[in-house]
Amino acid sequence: MSAELLADRPTESESTLVLTLSNPGARNALHPDMYTAGIVALDNAERDTSIRAVVLTGADEFFCAGGNLNRLLENRAKDPSVQAHSIELLGQWILALRTSTKPVIAAVEGAAAGAGFSLALACDLIVAAEDAKFVMSYARVGLTPDGGGSWFLAQSLPRQLVTELLLEAKPISAARLHALGVVNRLVKPGHVRDAAIAWADELGRGSPNAIARIKSLVSATGEQPLAAHLDSERDHFVASLQHRDGLEGITAFLEKRQPRYR
């Protein structure tokens, strides 16, 4: 069976798209076909107003082992542009995850290694099993990070800890990442997917306009000084107030009922 990214709308979910990394027998190791499918799936989700959130998970209670080393060895015999193109595709998928206007939750069972760890970090939120492991395993095989892994970690953790994780290439537990604020929620093993979908459905009941704008503001925090960010907050607030979601949210609060966003 080949590596693929499965996309489905679970019957138990209200408004969530679930993307499942599937590579049987290889712990869901990545392949460029997955990257392309991921880009297409997120593009479709952006245009589908019935989808309010996305969950990224792995098949068979294992998130992702990262790159396939056998495929990487084969690529050494090819022109370097082949591997460069593969990494560029991965980067495009990472950017699609980060720029999605909808909440994206990583549901991590088992382990997230290498680019699998990068994929989890690219999501907005992470739900992990209590016994899950995360590892930037590149240095162990003489390689360097891709998929934005080094960038995401440097945004979230002290430089010394990031350097340790990348140079030693040793696993870090979900519990420690939870204590450090990288993992949002810990759940019992075997229940991560359901917990992530339930959270995604809960977030999906919020204002799509406000969620998209909040994600944009958070993404911009490392790119602009405070004065410019205050201007952005002003512009987003005024636009949100004038949006139909703003009217519905305020009216629902004053009428003491749940808002109904479209």
C-alpha positions in Angstrom: 0.0 0.0 0.0 1.3 3.5 -0.8 1.7 6.6 1.3 -1.3 8.8 1.1 -3.2 11.5 3.0 -6.8 10.6 3.7 -9.4 13.3 3.9 -12.8 12.7 5.4 -15.7 14.3 7.3 -16.4 12.0 10.3 -20.1 11.3 10.9 -19.7 12.2 14.6 -18.3 15.6 13.7 -20.3 18.8 13.2 -18.0 20.7 10.9 -14.5 19.3 11.1 -12.3 18.0 8.3 -9.9 15.2 9.4 -6.7 14.7 7.4 -5.0 11.4 8.2 -1.4 10.5 7.4 -1.4 6.9 6.2 1.7 4.9 5.2 1.0 1.3 6.5 4.1 -0.5 7.7 6.2 2.6 7.7 4.7 4.5 10.7 3.1 7.0 8.3 6.5 8.1 6.9 6.0 11.1 4.6 6.0 11.2 0.8 5.6 14.1 -1.7 2.2 12.8 -2.7 1.0 13.6 0.8 2.3 17.1 0.5 0.4 17.7 -2.7 -2.8 16.1 -1.3 -2.4 18.3 1.9 -2.2 21.5 -0.2 -5.2 20.6 -2.2 -7.2 19.5 0.9 -6.6 22.8 2.7 -7.3 24.8 -0.4 -10.7 23.1 -0.7 -11.3 23.6 3.0 -10.8 27.3 2.6 -13.5 27.5 0.0 -16.0 25.2 1.9 -17.9 27.2 4.4 -19.3 24.1 6.0 -15.8 23.2 7.2 -15.0 25.2 10.3 -11.8 23.4 11.6 -9.2 20.8 10.6 -7.6 17.9 12.5 -4.3 16.4 11.3 -3.6 12.9 12.6 -1.9 9.7 11.8 -3.3 6.2 11.0 -3.0 3.2 13.4 -2.4 5.3 16.5 0.9 6.7 15.3 1.3 10.3 14.1 4.3 10.3 11.8 7.9 8.9 11.6 9.0 11.8 9.3 10.9 11.2 6.1 11.4 7.8 4.6 15.2 7.1 4.8 15.1 4.6 2.0 13.6 7.2 -0.3 16.2 9.7 0.8 19.0 7.3 -0.1 17.5 6.8 -3.5 17.3 10.6 -4.0 21.1 10.9 -3.3 21.6 9.1 -6.6 19.5 11.7 -8.4 20.0 15.3 -9.2 19.8 17.5 -6.0 16.9 19.3 -7.5 14.7 16.2 -6.9 15.1 16.5 -3.2 14.9 20.3 -3.2 11.6 20.1 -5.0 10.3 17.6 -2.4 11.2 19.9 0.4 9.7 22.9 -1.4 6.4 20.9 -1.6 6.6 20.2 2.1 7.2 23.9 2.7 4.1 24.8 0.7 2.0 22.4 2.8 3.5 23.9 6.0 2.6 27.4 4.8 -1.0 26.2 3.9 -1.4 24.9 7.4 -0.1 28.1 9.0 -2.1 30.4 6.8 -5.4 28.5 6.9 -8.2 30.8 8.2 -9.6 27.9 10.1 -8.2 26.3 13.3 -5.9 23.4 12.6 -5.3 20.8 15.4 -2.6 18.2 15.4 -3.7 14.9 17.1 -0.6 13.1 18.1 -0.6 9.4 19.2 2.6 7.4 19.4 5.3 9.8 18.1 6.0 12.7 15.9 9.5 12.5 14.5 11.5 14.7 12.1 9.2 16.4 9.6 6.3 14.8 11.5 7.3 16.9 14.5 7.4 19.9 12.1 3.9 19.2 10.8 2.6 19.1 14.4 4.2 22.4 15.2 2.8 23.9 12.0 -0.7 23.4 13.4 -2.4 26.0 15.6 -3.0 23.6 18.5 -1.6 20.2 19.6 -3.5 17.5 21.4 -1.2 14.6 22.4 -1.4 11.2 24.1 0.1 11.2 27.6 2.7 8.8 26.4 3.5 10.4 23.0 7.0 11.3 22.1 8.4 14.1 19.9 11.8 14.1 18.3 13.8 16.2 15.9 15.8 13.2 14.7 17.8 14.8 11.9 21.2 15.1 13.5 21.1 11.4 14.4 21.4 10.5 10.7 23.6 13.5 9.7 20.8 15.7 8.4 19.3 19.1 9.2 15.7 20.1 9.8 13.1 20.9 7.2 9.4 21.7 7.3 10.1 24.7 9.5 10.9 22.6 12.5 13.8 24.7 13.7 11.8 27.9 13.1 8.7 26.8 15.0 10.8 25.5 18.0 12.8 28.8 18.1 9.5 30.7 18.3 8.2 28.6 21.2 11.2 27.7 23.4 14.5 29.2 24.7 17.4 29.0 22.3 19.4 26.7 24.6 16.6 24.1 24.7 16.0 24.3 21.0 19.7 23.8 20.4 19.7 20.8 22.7 16.7 19.2 21.0 18.2 19.7 17.5 21.8 18.7 18.3 21.1 15.7 20.6 18.1 14.5 18.5 16.7 12.8 21.6 12.9 12.4 22.2 11.1 14.8 24.4 7.9 13.7 26.1 4.4 15.2 25.4 4.2 15.8 29.1 7.3 18.0 29.1 6.1 19.9 26.0 2.8 20.4 27.7 4.6 21.9 30.7 6.5 24.2 28.3 3.3 25.3 26.6 4.0 23.7 23.2 1.4 20.9 23.6 -2.1 22.2 24.5 -3.8 19.2 25.9 -2.8 15.7 27.1 -5.3 12.8 26.9 -5.3 9.1 27.5 -3.7 7.0 24.7 -6.2 5.9 22.1 -8.5 8.9 22.6 -6.5 11.6 20.9 -8.4 11.7 17.6 -11.8 11.9 19.3 -10.6 14.6 21.7 -9.1 16.7 18.9 -12.3 16.4 16.8 -14.4 17.4 19.8 -12.3 20.4 20.4 -12.3 21.3 16.7 -16.1 21.1 16.7 -16.2 23.4 19.7 -13.9 25.9 18.0 -16.0 25.6 14.8 -19.0 27.1 16.6 -17.1 30.4 16.9 -17.2 33.3 14.5 -15.3 32.3 11.3 -14.5 36.0 10.7 -13.1 36.5 14.2 -11.1 33.3 14.2 -9.4 34.1 10.9 -8.5 37.6 12.1 -7.2 36.4 15.4 -5.0 33.8 13.6 -3.7 36.6 11.4 -2.9 38.8 14.4 -1.0 36.0 16.2 1.0 35.1 13.1 2.1 38.7 12.7 3.4 39.2 16.2 6.9 38.3 15.3 6.9 40.3 12.1 6.1 43.9 13.3 6.8 46.2 16.1 4.2 47.0 18.8 3.1 50.3 17.2 2.3 48.6 13.9 0.6 45.7 15.7 -1.6 48.1 17.6 -2.7 49.5 14.2 -3.5 46.0 12.9 -5.5 45.3 16.0 -7.5 48.5 15.5 -8.2 47.7 11.9 -9.3 44.1 12.6 -11.5 45.2 15.5 -13.3 47.8 13.5 -13.8 45.4 10.6 -15.0 42.7 13.0 -17.5 45.1 14.6 -18.9 45.9 11.1 -19.0 42.2 10.1 -22.3 40.3 10.5 -20.6 38.0 13.0 -20.0 41.0 15.2 -23.6 41.9 15.2 -24.7 38.3 15.9 -22.1 37.9 18.7 -23.1 41.1 20.5 -26.8 40.6 20.0 -26.6 37.0 21.3 -24.7 38.0 24.4 -27.2 40.8 25.2 -30.1 38.4 24.6 -28.4 35.7 26.8 -28.4 33.0 24.0 -25.8 31.1 22.1 -24.7 32.9 18.9 -25.5 31.3 15.5 -22.7 32.1 13.1 -23.1 31.4 9.4 
